[in-house]
Amino acid sequence: YKLHEKKKAINTLLDALKENFRYYKALVRLGLIYMDEGNLDMAEFYLKRAVKVNRSAGEPRYYLAEVFFRKKDYKTARELWKSVIELDPDSEWANLASERLFFLERLTKGEKE
């Protein structure tokens, strides 16, 4: 995205949330835009809200784990990725979470958190 397009997308999504503050897809997309910008605190805020709105969805949990991974909070990232797998073990999100867990285990092998 170009900066102008991101700002426009953010404003459109915020408008959608004014209409329906539980609009799940808008919460996830805002989280992804902020994560892409490197604004991990805002990404965490919107993705946590998306998880609360749709507790059975793997997508926001997967990306929320990614936010914590980027913040180097590996323990929380690990717990979230594991929860994605527990929710729906045969889903694509579970497959992606398994890959990230494998990477995380290799990355942190021998480290204390």
Gaussian input, Z-matrix of N, CA and C with variables (Angstrom, degrees):
# hf/3-21g

backbone

0 1
 N
 C     1     B1
 C     2     B2     1     A1
 N     3     B3     2     A2     1     D1
 C     4     B4     3     A3     2     D2
 C     5     B5     4     A4     3     D3
 N     6     B6     5     A5     4     D4
 C     7     B7     6     A6     5     D5
 C     8     B8     7     A7     6     D6
 N     9     B9     8     A8     7     D7
 C    10    B10     9     A9     8     D8
 C    11    B11    10    A10     9     D9
 N    12    B12    11    A11    10    D10
 C    13    B13    12    A12    11    D11
 C    14    B14    13    A13    12    D12
 N    15    B15    14    A14    13    D13
 C    16    B16    15    A15    14    D14
 C    17    B17    16    A16    15    D15
 N    18    B18    17    A17    16    D16
 C    19    B19    18    A18    17    D17
 C    20    B20    19    A19    18    D18
 N    21    B21    20    A20    19    D19
 C    22    B22    21    A21    20    D20
 C    23    B23    22    A22    21    D21
 N    24    B24    23    A23    22    D22
 C    25    B25    24    A24    23    D23
 C    26    B26    25    A25    24    D24
 N    27    B27    26    A26    25    D25
 C    28    B28    27    A27    26    D26
 C    29    B29    28    A28    27    D27
 N    30    B30    29    A29    28    D28
 C    31    B31    30    A30    29    D29
 C    32    B32    31    A31    30    D30
 N    33    B33    32    A32    31    D31
 C    34    B34    33    A33    32    D32
 C    35    B35    34    A34    33    D33
 N    36    B36    35    A35    34    D34
 C    37    B37    36    A36    35    D35
 C    38    B38    37    A37    36    D36
 N    39    B39    38    A38    37    D37
 C    40    B40    39    A39    38    D38
 C    41    B41    40    A40    39    D39
 N    42    B42    41    A41    40    D40
 C    43    B43    42    A42    41    D41
 C    44    B44    43    A43    42    D42
 N    45    B45    44    A44    43    D43
 C    46    B46    45    A45    44    D44
 C    47    B47    46    A46    45    D45
 N    48    B48    47    A47    46    D46
 C    49    B49    48    A48    47    D47
 C    50    B50    49    A49    48    D48
 N    51    B51    50    A50    49    D49
 C    52    B52    51    A51    50    D50
 C    53    B53    52    A52    51    D51
 N    54    B54    53    A53    52    D52
 C    55    B55    54    A54    53    D53
 C    56    B56    55    A55    54    D54
 N    57    B57    56    A56    55    D55
 C    58    B58    57    A57    56    D56
 C    59    B59    58    A58    57    D57
 N    60    B60    59    A59    58    D58
 C    61    B61    60    A60    59    D59
 C    62    B62    61    A61    60    D60
 N    63    B63    62    A62    61    D61
 C    64    B64    63    A63    62    D62
 C    65    B65    64    A64    63    D63
 N    66    B66    65    A65    64    D64
 C    67    B67    66    A66    65    D65
 C    68    B68    67    A67    66    D66
 N    69    B69    68    A68    67    D67
 C    70    B70    69    A69    68    D68
 C    71    B71    70    A70    69    D69
 N    72    B72    71    A71    70    D70
 C    73    B73    72    A72    71    D71
 C    74    B74    73    A73    72    D72
 N    75    B75    74    A74    73    D73
 C    76    B76    75    A75    74    D74
 C    77    B77    76    A76    75    D75
 N    78    B78    77    A77    76    D76
 C    79    B79    78    A78    77    D77
 C    80    B80    79    A79    78    D78
 N    81    B81    80    A80    79    D79
 C    82    B82    81    A81    80    D80
 C    83    B83    82    A82    81    D81
 N    84    B84    83    A83    82    D82
 C    85    B85    84    A84    83    D83
 C    86    B86    85    A85    84    D84
 N    87    B87    86    A86    85    D85
 C    88    B88    87    A87    86    D86
 C    89    B89    88    A88    87    D87
 N    90    B90    89    A89    88    D88
 C    91    B91    90    A90    89    D89
 C    92    B92    91    A91    90    D90
 N    93    B93    92    A92    91    D91
 C    94    B94    93    A93    92    D92
 C    95    B95    94    A94    93    D93
 N    96    B96    95    A95    94    D94
 C    97    B97    96    A96    95    D95
 C    98    B98    97    A97    96    D96
 N    99    B99    98    A98    97    D97
 C   100   B100    99    A99    98    D98
 C   101   B101   100   A100    99    D99
 N   102   B102   101   A101   100   D100
 C   103   B103   102   A102   101   D101
 C   104   B104   103   A103   102   D102
 N   105   B105   104   A104   103   D103
 C   106   B106   105   A105   104   D104
 C   107   B107   106   A106   105   D105
 N   108   B108   107   A107   106   D106
 C   109   B109   108   A108   107   D107
 C   110   B110   109   A109   108   D108
 N   111   B111   110   A110   109   D109
 C   112   B112   111   A111   110   D110
 C   113   B113   112   A112   111   D111
 N   114   B114   113   A113   112   D112
 C   115   B115   114   A114   113   D113
 C   116   B116   115   A115   114   D114
 N   117   B117   116   A116   115   D115
 C   118   B118   117   A117   116   D116
 C   119   B119   118   A118   117   D117
 N   120   B120   119   A119   118   D118
 C   121   B121   120   A120   119   D119
 C   122   B122   121   A121   120   D120
 N   123   B123   122   A122   121   D121
 C   124   B124   123   A123   122   D122
 C   125   B125   124   A124   123   D123
 N   126   B126   125   A125   124   D124
 C   127   B127   126   A126   125   D125
 C   128   B128   127   A127   126   D126
 N   129   B129   128   A128   127   D127
 C   130   B130   129   A129   128   D128
 C   131   B131   130   A130   129   D129
 N   132   B132   131   A131   130   D130
 C   133   B133   132   A132   131   D131
 C   134   B134   133   A133   132   D132
 N   135   B135   134   A134   133   D133
 C   136   B136   135   A135   134   D134
 C   137   B137   136   A136   135   D135
 N   138   B138   137   A137   136   D136
 C   139   B139   138   A138   137   D137
 C   140   B140   139   A139   138   D138
 N   141   B141   140   A140   139   D139
 C   142   B142   141   A141   140   D140
 C   143   B143   142   A142   141   D141
 N   144   B144   143   A143   142   D142
 C   145   B145   144   A144   143   D143
 C   146   B146   145   A145   144   D144
 N   147   B147   146   A146   145   D145
 C   148   B148   147   A147   146   D146
 C   149   B149   148   A148   147   D147
 N   150   B150   149   A149   148   D148
 C   151   B151   150   A150   149   D149
 C   152   B152   151   A151   150   D150
 N   153   B153   152   A152   151   D151
 C   154   B154   153   A153   152   D152
 C   155   B155   154   A154   153   D153
 N   156   B156   155   A155   154   D154
 C   157   B157   156   A156   155   D155
 C   158   B158   157   A157   156   D156
 N   159   B159   158   A158   157   D157
 C   160   B160   159   A159   158   D158
 C   161   B161   160   A160   159   D159
 N   162   B162   161   A161   160   D160
 C   163   B163   162   A162   161   D161
 C   164   B164   163   A163   162   D162
 N   165   B165   164   A164   163   D163
 C   166   B166   165   A165   164   D164
 C   167   B167   166   A166   165   D165
 N   168   B168   167   A167   166   D166
 C   169   B169   168   A168   167   D167
 C   170   B170   169   A169   168   D168
 N   171   B171   170   A170   169   D169
 C   172   B172   171   A171   170   D170
 C   173   B173   172   A172   171   D171
 N   174   B174   173   A173   172   D172
 C   175   B175   174   A174   173   D173
 C   176   B176   175   A175   174   D174
 N   177   B177   176   A176   175   D175
 C   178   B178   177   A177   176   D176
 C   179   B179   178   A178   177   D177
 N   180   B180   179   A179   178   D178
 C   181   B181   180   A180   179   D179
 C   182   B182   181   A181   180   D180
 N   183   B183   182   A182   181   D181
 C   184   B184   183   A183   182   D182
 C   185   B185   184   A184   183   D183
 N   186   B186   185   A185   184   D184
 C   187   B187   186   A186   185   D185
 C   188   B188   187   A187   186   D186
 N   189   B189   188   A188   187   D187
 C   190   B190   189   A189   188   D188
 C   191   B191   190   A190   189   D189
 N   192   B192   191   A191   190   D190
 C   193   B193   192   A192   191   D191
 C   194   B194   193   A193   192   D192
 N   195   B195   194   A194   193   D193
 C   196   B196   195   A195   194   D194
 C   197   B197   196   A196   195   D195
 N   198   B198   197   A197   196   D196
 C   199   B199   198   A198   197   D197
 C   200   B200   199   A199   198   D198
 N   201   B201   200   A200   199   D199
 C   202   B202   201   A201   200   D200
 C   203   B203   202   A202   201   D201
 N   204   B204   203   A203   202   D202
 C   205   B205   204   A204   203   D203
 C   206   B206   205   A205   204   D204
 N   207   B207   206   A206   205   D205
 C   208   B208   207   A207   206   D206
 C   209   B209   208   A208   207   D207
 N   210   B210   209   A209   208   D208
 C   211   B211   210   A210   209   D209
 C   212   B212   211   A211   210   D210
 N   213   B213   212   A212   211   D211
 C   214   B214   213   A213   212   D212
 C   215   B215   214   A214   213   D213
 N   216   B216   215   A215   214   D214
 C   217   B217   216   A216   215   D215
 C   218   B218   217   A217   216   D216
 N   219   B219   218   A218   217   D217
 C   220   B220   219   A219   218   D218
 C   221   B221   220   A220   219   D219
 N   222   B222   221   A221   220   D220
 C   223   B223   222   A222   221   D221
 C   224   B224   223   A223   222   D222
 N   225   B225   224   A224   223   D223
 C   226   B226   225   A225   224   D224
 C   227   B227   226   A226   225   D225
 N   228   B228   227   A227   226   D226
 C   229   B229   228   A228   227   D227
 C   230   B230   229   A229   228   D228
 N   231   B231   230   A230   229   D229
 C   232   B232   231   A231   230   D230
 C   233   B233   232   A232   231   D231
 N   234   B234   233   A233   232   D232
 C   235   B235   234   A234   233   D233
 C   236   B236   235   A235   234   D234
 N   237   B237   236   A236   235   D235
 C   238   B238   237   A237   236   D236
 C   239   B239   238   A238   237   D237
 N   240   B240   239   A239   238   D238
 C   241   B241   240   A240   239   D239
 C   242   B242   241   A241   240   D240
 N   243   B243   242   A242   241   D241
 C   244   B244   243   A243   242   D242
 C   245   B245   244   A244   243   D243
 N   246   B246   245   A245   244   D244
 C   247   B247   246   A246   245   D245
 C   248   B248   247   A247   246   D246
 N   249   B249   248   A248   247   D247
 C   250   B250   249   A249   248   D248
 C   251   B251   250   A250   249   D249
 N   252   B252   251   A251   250   D250
 C   253   B253   252   A252   251   D251
 C   254   B254   253   A253   252   D252
 N   255   B255   254   A254   253   D253
 C   256   B256   255   A255   254   D254
 C   257   B257   256   A256   255   D255
 N   258   B258   257   A257   256   D256
 C   259   B259   258   A258   257   D257
 C   260   B260   259   A259   258   D258
 N   261   B261   260   A260   259   D259
 C   262   B262   261   A261   260   D260
 C   263   B263   262   A262   261   D261
 N   264   B264   263   A263   262   D262
 C   265   B265   264   A264   263   D263
 C   266   B266   265   A265   264   D264
 N   267   B267   266   A266   265   D265
 C   268   B268   267   A267   266   D266
 C   269   B269   268   A268   267   D267
 N   270   B270   269   A269   268   D268
 C   271   B271   270   A270   269   D269
 C   272   B272   271   A271   270   D270
 N   273   B273   272   A272   271   D271
 C   274   B274   273   A273   272   D272
 C   275   B275   274   A274   273   D273
 N   276   B276   275   A275   274   D274
 C   277   B277   276   A276   275   D275
 C   278   B278   277   A277   276   D276
 N   279   B279   278   A278   277   D277
 C   280   B280   279   A279   278   D278
 C   281   B281   280   A280   279   D279
 N   282   B282   281   A281   280   D280
 C   283   B283   282   A282   281   D281
 C   284   B284   283   A283   282   D282
 N   285   B285   284   A284   283   D283
 C   286   B286   285   A285   284   D284
 C   287   B287   286   A286   285   D285
 N   288   B288   287   A287   286   D286
 C   289   B289   288   A288   287   D287
 C   290   B290   289   A289   288   D288
 N   291   B291   290   A290   289   D289
 C   292   B292   291   A291   290   D290
 C   293   B293   292   A292   291   D291
 N   294   B294   293   A293   292   D292
 C   295   B295   294   A294   293   D293
 C   296   B296   295   A295   294   D294
 N   297   B297   296   A296   295   D295
 C   298   B298   297   A297   296   D296
 C   299   B299   298   A298   297   D297
 N   300   B300   299   A299   298   D298
 C   301   B301   300   A300   299   D299
 C   302   B302   301   A301   300   D300
 N   303   B303   302   A302   301   D301
 C   304   B304   303   A303   302   D302
 C   305   B305   304   A304   303   D303
 N   306   B306   305   A305   304   D304
 C   307   B307   306   A306   305   D305
 C   308   B308   307   A307   306   D306
 N   309   B309   308   A308   307   D307
 C   310   B310   309   A309   308   D308
 C   311   B311   310   A310   309   D309
 N   312   B312   311   A311   310   D310
 C   313   B313   312   A312   311   D311
 C   314   B314   313   A313   312   D312
 N   315   B315   314   A314   313   D313
 C   316   B316   315   A315   314   D314
 C   317   B317   316   A316   315   D315
 N   318   B318   317   A317   316   D316
 C   319   B319   318   A318   317   D317
 C   320   B320   319   A319   318   D318
 N   321   B321   320   A320   319   D319
 C   322   B322   321   A321   320   D320
 C   323   B323   322   A322   321   D321
 N   324   B324   323   A323   322   D322
 C   325   B325   324   A324   323   D323
 C   326   B326   325   A325   324   D324
 N   327   B327   326   A326   325   D325
 C   328   B328   327   A327   326   D326
 C   329   B329   328   A328   327   D327
 N   330   B330   329   A329   328   D328
 C   331   B331   330   A330   329   D329
 C   332   B332   331   A331   330   D330
 N   333   B333   332   A332   331   D331
 C   334   B334   333   A333   332   D332
 C   335   B335   334   A334   333   D333
 N   336   B336   335   A335   334   D334
 C   337   B337   336   A336   335   D335
 C   338   B338   337   A337   336   D336

   B1=1.4593
   B2=1.5188
   B3=1.3019
   B4=1.4532
   B5=1.5209
   B6=1.3108
   B7=1.4645
   B8=1.5212
   B9=1.3327
   B10=1.4640
   B11=1.5253
   B12=1.3290
   B13=1.4632
   B14=1.5211
   B15=1.3363
   B16=1.4619
   B17=1.5219
   B18=1.3310
   B19=1.4687
   B20=1.5255
   B21=1.3196
   B22=1.4580
   B23=1.5309
   B24=1.3263
   B25=1.4639
   B26=1.5251
   B27=1.3252
   B28=1.4652
   B29=1.5282
   B30=1.3261
   B31=1.4752
   B32=1.5248
   B33=1.3196
   B34=1.4663
   B35=1.5270
   B36=1.3208
   B37=1.4648
   B38=1.5215
   B39=1.3298
   B40=1.4716
   B41=1.5181
   B42=1.3326
   B43=1.4673
   B44=1.5235
   B45=1.3189
   B46=1.4648
   B47=1.5248
   B48=1.3295
   B49=1.4656
   B50=1.5200
   B51=1.3337
   B52=1.4743
   B53=1.5195
   B54=1.3195
   B55=1.4688
   B56=1.5261
   B57=1.3185
   B58=1.4627
   B59=1.5231
   B60=1.3319
   B61=1.4622
   B62=1.5316
   B63=1.3260
   B64=1.4602
   B65=1.5356
   B66=1.3261
   B67=1.4627
   B68=1.5250
   B69=1.3113
   B70=1.4639
   B71=1.5291
   B72=1.3191
   B73=1.4729
   B74=1.5286
   B75=1.3164
   B76=1.4675
   B77=1.5270
   B78=1.3209
   B79=1.4657
   B80=1.5317
   B81=1.3363
   B82=1.4667
   B83=1.5194
   B84=1.3337
   B85=1.4716
   B86=1.5207
   B87=1.3328
   B88=1.4672
   B89=1.5254
   B90=1.3189
   B91=1.4605
   B92=1.5181
   B93=1.3309
   B94=1.4686
   B95=1.5237
   B96=1.3219
   B97=1.4735
   B98=1.5234
   B99=1.3365
   B100=1.4696
   B101=1.5289
   B102=1.3269
   B103=1.4614
   B104=1.5203
   B105=1.3224
   B106=1.4586
   B107=1.5305
   B108=1.3205
   B109=1.4711
   B110=1.5219
   B111=1.3385
   B112=1.4543
   B113=1.5126
   B114=1.3415
   B115=1.4623
   B116=1.5365
   B117=1.3290
   B118=1.4593
   B119=1.5283
   B120=1.3214
   B121=1.4661
   B122=1.5317
   B123=1.3230
   B124=1.4687
   B125=1.5286
   B126=1.3302
   B127=1.4661
   B128=1.5263
   B129=1.3190
   B130=1.4710
   B131=1.5253
   B132=1.3173
   B133=1.4662
   B134=1.5310
   B135=1.3282
   B136=1.4675
   B137=1.5283
   B138=1.3111
   B139=1.4657
   B140=1.5261
   B141=1.3309
   B142=1.4724
   B143=1.5267
   B144=1.3232
   B145=1.4735
   B146=1.5215
   B147=1.3255
   B148=1.4618
   B149=1.5318
   B150=1.3282
   B151=1.4722
   B152=1.5240
   B153=1.3263
   B154=1.4702
   B155=1.5249
   B156=1.3215
   B157=1.4607
   B158=1.5249
   B159=1.3199
   B160=1.4710
   B161=1.5273
   B162=1.3129
   B163=1.4693
   B164=1.5229
   B165=1.3217
   B166=1.4672
   B167=1.5324
   B168=1.3202
   B169=1.4666
   B170=1.5299
   B171=1.3192
   B172=1.4560
   B173=1.5154
   B174=1.3322
   B175=1.4695
   B176=1.5236
   B177=1.3526
   B178=1.4652
   B179=1.5239
   B180=1.3305
   B181=1.4695
   B182=1.5313
   B183=1.3270
   B184=1.4622
   B185=1.5398
   B186=1.3201
   B187=1.4612
   B188=1.5288
   B189=1.3323
   B190=1.4602
   B191=1.5284
   B192=1.3258
   B193=1.4656
   B194=1.5258
   B195=1.3222
   B196=1.4647
   B197=1.5277
   B198=1.3295
   B199=1.4697
   B200=1.5283
   B201=1.3342
   B202=1.4704
   B203=1.5271
   B204=1.3245
   B205=1.4651
   B206=1.5298
   B207=1.3172
   B208=1.4749
   B209=1.5198
   B210=1.3449
   B211=1.4635
   B212=1.5274
   B213=1.3329
   B214=1.4628
   B215=1.5301
   B216=1.3312
   B217=1.4688
   B218=1.5262
   B219=1.3258
   B220=1.4564
   B221=1.5247
   B222=1.3210
   B223=1.4708
   B224=1.5307
   B225=1.3195
   B226=1.4687
   B227=1.5236
   B228=1.3182
   B229=1.4667
   B230=1.5217
   B231=1.3239
   B232=1.4678
   B233=1.5299
   B234=1.3388
   B235=1.4692
   B236=1.5273
   B237=1.3186
   B238=1.4644
   B239=1.5230
   B240=1.3257
   B241=1.4655
   B242=1.5284
   B243=1.3371
   B244=1.4705
   B245=1.5283
   B246=1.3254
   B247=1.4729
   B248=1.5275
   B249=1.3302
   B250=1.4706
   B251=1.5273
   B252=1.3100
   B253=1.4642
   B254=1.5287
   B255=1.3289
   B256=1.4702
   B257=1.5228
   B258=1.3237
   B259=1.4707
   B260=1.5223
   B261=1.3294
   B262=1.4611
   B263=1.5240
   B264=1.3454
   B265=1.4623
   B266=1.5352
   B267=1.3169
   B268=1.4620
   B269=1.5273
   B270=1.3160
   B271=1.4700
   B272=1.5295
   B273=1.3171
   B274=1.4616
   B275=1.5319
   B276=1.3343
   B277=1.4731
   B278=1.5268
   B279=1.3426
   B280=1.4665
   B281=1.5240
   B282=1.3210
   B283=1.4712
   B284=1.5234
   B285=1.3300
   B286=1.4672
   B287=1.5275
   B288=1.3376
   B289=1.4648
   B290=1.5279
   B291=1.3306
   B292=1.4689
   B293=1.5225
   B294=1.3253
   B295=1.4608
   B296=1.5256
   B297=1.3343
   B298=1.4721
   B299=1.5332
   B300=1.3413
   B301=1.4661
   B302=1.5260
   B303=1.3098
   B304=1.4575
   B305=1.5340
   B306=1.3222
   B307=1.4651
   B308=1.5323
   B309=1.3370
   B310=1.4660
   B311=1.5282
   B312=1.3171
   B313=1.4682
   B314=1.5320
   B315=1.3125
   B316=1.4733
   B317=1.5269
   B318=1.3262
   B319=1.4548
   B320=1.5206
   B321=1.3259
   B322=1.4683
   B323=1.5257
   B324=1.3272
   B325=1.4606
   B326=1.5274
   B327=1.3179
   B328=1.4605
   B329=1.5144
   B330=1.3527
   B331=1.4753
   B332=1.5273
   B333=1.3080
   B334=1.4634
   B335=1.5087
   B336=1.3081
   B337=1.4815
   B338=1.5052
   A1=109.71
   A2=114.70
   A3=118.59
   A4=106.62
   A5=115.92
   A6=120.43
   A7=111.65
   A8=117.29
   A9=120.98
   A10=111.07
   A11=116.45
   A12=120.43
   A13=111.28
   A14=116.57
   A15=120.19
   A16=110.76
   A17=115.79
   A18=119.35
   A19=110.73
   A20=115.82
   A21=120.59
   A22=110.12
   A23=116.81
   A24=120.90
   A25=110.94
   A26=116.84
   A27=120.55
   A28=110.18
   A29=116.41
   A30=119.44
   A31=111.67
   A32=117.20
   A33=121.12
   A34=110.33
   A35=116.63
   A36=120.60
   A37=111.94
   A38=116.95
   A39=120.01
   A40=111.02
   A41=116.84
   A42=120.30
   A43=110.64
   A44=116.35
   A45=120.30
   A46=110.58
   A47=117.00
   A48=120.36
   A49=112.15
   A50=116.76
   A51=118.98
   A52=110.06
   A53=115.73
   A54=120.86
   A55=111.02
   A56=116.63
   A57=121.93
   A58=108.20
   A59=116.59
   A60=120.56
   A61=112.47
   A62=117.48
   A63=121.66
   A64=111.75
   A65=117.09
   A66=121.27
   A67=108.31
   A68=114.28
   A69=123.90
   A70=113.04
   A71=116.99
   A72=119.83
   A73=111.69
   A74=117.15
   A75=120.09
   A76=110.52
   A77=116.98
   A78=120.37
   A79=111.01
   A80=115.81
   A81=119.68
   A82=110.49
   A83=117.37
   A84=119.99
   A85=111.63
   A86=117.50
   A87=119.13
   A88=110.69
   A89=116.16
   A90=119.70
   A91=111.77
   A92=116.24
   A93=120.50
   A94=112.03
   A95=116.50
   A96=119.61
   A97=109.99
   A98=115.71
   A99=118.62
   A100=111.59
   A101=117.33
   A102=119.59
   A103=109.84
   A104=116.67
   A105=121.75
   A106=111.29
   A107=116.39
   A108=121.07
   A109=112.43
   A110=116.73
   A111=119.72
   A112=113.69
   A113=116.57
   A114=121.11
   A115=107.52
   A116=115.10
   A117=121.09
   A118=113.00
   A119=117.29
   A120=119.03
   A121=111.26
   A122=116.68
   A123=119.52
   A124=110.66
   A125=116.93
   A126=120.44
   A127=109.57
   A128=116.19
   A129=120.60
   A130=110.84
   A131=117.09
   A132=121.85
   A133=111.15
   A134=117.02
   A135=120.09
   A136=112.52
   A137=117.26
   A138=118.79
   A139=111.51
   A140=117.65
   A141=119.64
   A142=110.29
   A143=116.49
   A144=119.51
   A145=110.67
   A146=117.30
   A147=120.90
   A148=110.75
   A149=117.08
   A150=120.36
   A151=110.03
   A152=117.04
   A153=119.97
   A154=111.63
   A155=116.80
   A156=121.33
   A157=111.08
   A158=116.50
   A159=120.66
   A160=108.75
   A161=115.47
   A162=121.57
   A163=113.65
   A164=117.50
   A165=119.64
   A166=113.11
   A167=117.39
   A168=120.60
   A169=110.81
   A170=115.74
   A171=120.37
   A172=113.78
   A173=116.63
   A174=120.35
   A175=114.04
   A176=119.76
   A177=117.24
   A178=113.02
   A179=117.17
   A180=119.76
   A181=110.59
   A182=115.46
   A183=120.12
   A184=109.98
   A185=115.90
   A186=119.08
   A187=112.40
   A188=117.25
   A189=119.62
   A190=109.73
   A191=116.32
   A192=119.75
   A193=110.35
   A194=116.39
   A195=120.61
   A196=110.85
   A197=117.21
   A198=121.04
   A199=109.65
   A200=116.25
   A201=119.13
   A202=111.25
   A203=116.76
   A204=120.08
   A205=109.72
   A206=116.44
   A207=120.03
   A208=111.96
   A209=116.18
   A210=120.71
   A211=111.35
   A212=116.13
   A213=123.80
   A214=112.58
   A215=116.76
   A216=122.19
   A217=106.45
   A218=114.23
   A219=120.22
   A220=113.05
   A221=116.33
   A222=120.01
   A223=110.29
   A224=117.16
   A225=121.09
   A226=110.44
   A227=117.10
   A228=120.52
   A229=110.02
   A230=116.22
   A231=121.46
   A232=110.53
   A233=116.78
   A234=120.80
   A235=111.27
   A236=116.53
   A237=119.99
   A238=111.72
   A239=117.38
   A240=119.15
   A241=110.39
   A242=116.79
   A243=119.29
   A244=110.77
   A245=116.80
   A246=119.80
   A247=111.22
   A248=117.43
   A249=120.86
   A250=109.29
   A251=116.20
   A252=121.34
   A253=110.63
   A254=116.49
   A255=120.71
   A256=111.86
   A257=117.00
   A258=120.88
   A259=112.23
   A260=116.01
   A261=120.79
   A262=108.71
   A263=116.48
   A264=121.10
   A265=114.88
   A266=118.06
   A267=120.57
   A268=113.91
   A269=116.53
   A270=120.09
   A271=111.56
   A272=114.34
   A273=120.38
   A274=110.41
   A275=117.37
   A276=120.60
   A277=110.19
   A278=116.99
   A279=120.62
   A280=110.38
   A281=116.66
   A282=120.04
   A283=110.68
   A284=116.17
   A285=120.28
   A286=110.89
   A287=115.79
   A288=120.11
   A289=110.41
   A290=117.54
   A291=121.26
   A292=110.85
   A293=116.10
   A294=120.07
   A295=111.72
   A296=115.85
   A297=119.74
   A298=110.41
   A299=116.96
   A300=120.26
   A301=110.64
   A302=116.46
   A303=120.80
   A304=109.96
   A305=116.42
   A306=121.39
   A307=110.68
   A308=115.93
   A309=120.63
   A310=110.75
   A311=117.09
   A312=120.23
   A313=110.82
   A314=116.56
   A315=119.95
   A316=110.64
   A317=116.31
   A318=121.54
   A319=111.72
   A320=116.15
   A321=120.58
   A322=112.81
   A323=117.51
   A324=120.51
   A325=110.05
   A326=115.68
   A327=120.36
   A328=114.27
   A329=116.83
   A330=119.85
   A331=109.83
   A332=115.57
   A333=120.97
   A334=107.39
   A335=115.88
   A336=118.68
   A337=110.64
   D1=145.99
   D2=169.86
   D3=-85.25
   D4=159.54
   D5=-176.91
   D6=-55.20
   D7=-45.31
   D8=-179.45
   D9=-61.27
   D10=-42.05
   D11=-179.77
   D12=-66.37
   D13=-37.55
   D14=178.08
   D15=-64.01
   D16=-44.92
   D17=179.97
   D18=-61.85
   D19=-41.69
   D20=178.66
   D21=-63.58
   D22=-44.03
   D23=178.99
   D24=-62.99
   D25=-43.56
   D26=178.84
   D27=-60.18
   D28=-46.03
   D29=-179.55
   D30=-63.55
   D31=-40.37
   D32=178.41
   D33=-63.17
   D34=-44.39
   D35=179.76
   D36=-67.00
   D37=-38.63
   D38=176.58
   D39=-64.60
   D40=-37.94
   D41=175.59
   D42=-62.25
   D43=-41.55
   D44=178.40
   D45=-62.08
   D46=-38.22
   D47=179.16
   D48=-70.76
   D49=-26.85
   D50=174.84
   D51=-65.08
   D52=-35.92
   D53=178.25
   D54=-72.68
   D55=-39.16
   D56=-178.17
   D57=-149.04
   D58=99.87
   D59=-174.29
   D60=-67.76
   D61=-9.13
   D62=177.88
   D63=-103.05
   D64=17.81
   D65=-178.73
   D66=-70.23
   D67=98.05
   D68=-171.50
   D69=-56.32
   D70=-49.69
   D71=-176.46
   D72=-63.39
   D73=-36.45
   D74=177.97
   D75=-65.82
   D76=-40.21
   D77=178.54
   D78=-62.26
   D79=-44.96
   D80=179.56
   D81=-64.06
   D82=-46.49
   D83=-177.84
   D84=-63.23
   D85=-39.95
   D86=176.21
   D87=-61.64
   D88=-42.80
   D89=177.77
   D90=-58.92
   D91=-42.08
   D92=-179.36
   D93=-67.82
   D94=-40.53
   D95=178.51
   D96=-62.55
   D97=-47.21
   D98=-179.81
   D99=-65.15
   D100=-36.91
   D101=177.38
   D102=-63.98
   D103=-42.35
   D104=178.65
   D105=-61.27
   D106=-34.41
   D107=178.43
   D108=-78.32
   D109=-11.75
   D110=-176.89
   D111=88.27
   D112=7.12
   D113=178.07
   D114=-89.91
   D115=80.52
   D116=-171.33
   D117=-69.50
   D118=-30.22
   D119=178.98
   D120=-67.06
   D121=-43.29
   D122=177.58
   D123=-68.84
   D124=-38.40
   D125=176.71
   D126=-59.55
   D127=-45.57
   D128=178.98
   D129=-60.40
   D130=-44.29
   D131=-179.31
   D132=-56.19
   D133=-52.01
   D134=-176.22
   D135=-72.64
   D136=-36.45
   D137=179.59
   D138=-70.57
   D139=-35.06
   D140=174.73
   D141=-62.92
   D142=-40.77
   D143=177.54
   D144=-63.26
   D145=-40.39
   D146=179.13
   D147=-63.12
   D148=-39.73
   D149=177.58
   D150=-63.06
   D151=-40.80
   D152=179.54
   D153=-65.19
   D154=-36.93
   D155=-179.07
   D156=-71.02
   D157=-40.05
   D158=-177.53
   D159=-132.75
   D160=84.35
   D161=-174.57
   D162=-66.63
   D163=-19.52
   D164=-176.87
   D165=-94.61
   D166=-0.51
   D167=-177.77
   D168=-87.44
   D169=135.77
   D170=179.09
   D171=-80.53
   D172=-31.71
   D173=-173.74
   D174=-55.22
   D175=-54.55
   D176=-177.55
   D177=-66.48
   D178=-33.21
   D179=177.19
   D180=-64.57
   D181=-42.64
   D182=179.89
   D183=-58.93
   D184=-49.46
   D185=-177.67
   D186=-71.85
   D187=-32.41
   D188=175.31
   D189=-63.60
   D190=-39.88
   D191=175.38
   D192=-60.26
   D193=-40.16
   D194=178.58
   D195=-61.98
   D196=-38.77
   D197=176.88
   D198=-60.71
   D199=-47.73
   D200=-179.88
   D201=-65.49
   D202=-35.69
   D203=176.01
   D204=-60.09
   D205=-45.74
   D206=-179.26
   D207=-66.83
   D208=-25.70
   D209=175.77
   D210=-83.78
   D211=0.86
   D212=-178.57
   D213=66.46
   D214=23.20
   D215=171.87
   D216=-93.92
   D217=77.04
   D218=-172.36
   D219=-67.98
   D220=-31.30
   D221=-179.73
   D222=-63.13
   D223=-47.36
   D224=179.90
   D225=-67.13
   D226=-41.27
   D227=178.19
   D228=-58.78
   D229=-46.05
   D230=-179.67
   D231=-59.69
   D232=-46.40
   D233=-179.39
   D234=-61.10
   D235=-42.44
   D236=-179.45
   D237=-67.57
   D238=-44.06
   D239=178.82
   D240=-62.93
   D241=-38.80
   D242=176.86
   D243=-63.17
   D244=-37.98
   D245=-179.78
   D246=-67.14
   D247=-32.22
   D248=175.94
   D249=-61.58
   D250=-43.97
   D251=-179.13
   D252=-66.51
   D253=-41.35
   D254=179.89
   D255=-65.37
   D256=-35.96
   D257=-178.86
   D258=-62.16
   D259=-46.76
   D260=-175.41
   D261=-153.65
   D262=83.56
   D263=-171.84
   D264=-58.13
   D265=-24.67
   D266=-176.71
   D267=-95.72
   D268=4.20
   D269=-175.92
   D270=-81.45
   D271=161.56
   D272=175.12
   D273=-62.90
   D274=-36.52
   D275=179.10
   D276=-63.79
   D277=-37.72
   D278=177.26
   D279=-65.45
   D280=-39.93
   D281=177.59
   D282=-61.80
   D283=-45.19
   D284=178.93
   D285=-63.99
   D286=-41.55
   D287=179.40
   D288=-63.07
   D289=-39.05
   D290=177.74
   D291=-60.85
   D292=-42.43
   D293=178.26
   D294=-62.43
   D295=-42.47
   D296=-179.48
   D297=-67.76
   D298=-38.27
   D299=177.80
   D300=-63.16
   D301=-42.15
   D302=178.01
   D303=-59.91
   D304=-46.24
   D305=178.11
   D306=-61.44
   D307=-44.48
   D308=-178.82
   D309=-62.49
   D310=-41.96
   D311=179.11
   D312=-61.97
   D313=-40.90
   D314=178.60
   D315=-68.10
   D316=-39.17
   D317=-179.19
   D318=-64.91
   D319=-41.22
   D320=-172.73
   D321=-100.12
   D322=8.08
   D323=-178.56
   D324=-55.94
   D325=122.30
   D326=179.36
   D327=84.73
   D328=-2.27
   D329=179.68
   D330=-96.59
   D331=149.64
   D332=167.72
   D333=-95.44
   D334=144.54
   D335=-178.60
   D336=-91.48

